[in-house]
């Protein structure tokens, strides 16, 4: 039982870390696009 809980916790932790990196990368892309639009005006 404890082994299953630890496995699920590790999987959930790994997924949350991956999601954070994805969101951070998307935010950087949006920021870059916004800067490009600002510079063109």
C-alpha positions in Angstrom: 0.0 0.0 0.0 2.7 2.5 0.9 4.6 1.5 -2.2 1.6 2.4 -4.4 1.1 5.7 -2.6 4.8 6.6 -3.1 4.7 5.6 -6.8 1.6 7.8 -7.3 3.3 10.7 -5.5 6.4 10.4 -7.6 4.3 10.3 -10.8 2.2 13.3 -9.8 5.4 15.2 -8.8 7.0 14.5 -12.2 3.9 15.6 -14.1 3.7 18.8 -12.1 7.3 19.6 -12.8 6.8 18.9 -16.5 3.7 21.1 -16.6 5.6 24.0 -14.9 8.3 23.9 -17.5 5.7 23.8 -20.3 3.8 26.8 -18.9 7.0 28.7 -18.3 8.1 28.1 -21.9 4.7 29.2 -23.2 4.9 32.4 -21.2 8.3 33.1 -22.6 7.0 32.7 -26.1 4.0 35.0 -25.5 6.4 37.6 -23.9 8.7 37.4 -26.9 5.8 37.9 -29.3 4.5 40.9 -27.3 8.0 42.5 -27.3 8.2 42.0 -31.1 4.8 43.7 -31.6 5.9 46.6 -29.2 9.1 47.1 -31.1 7.4 47.2 -34.5 5.1 50.0 -33.5 
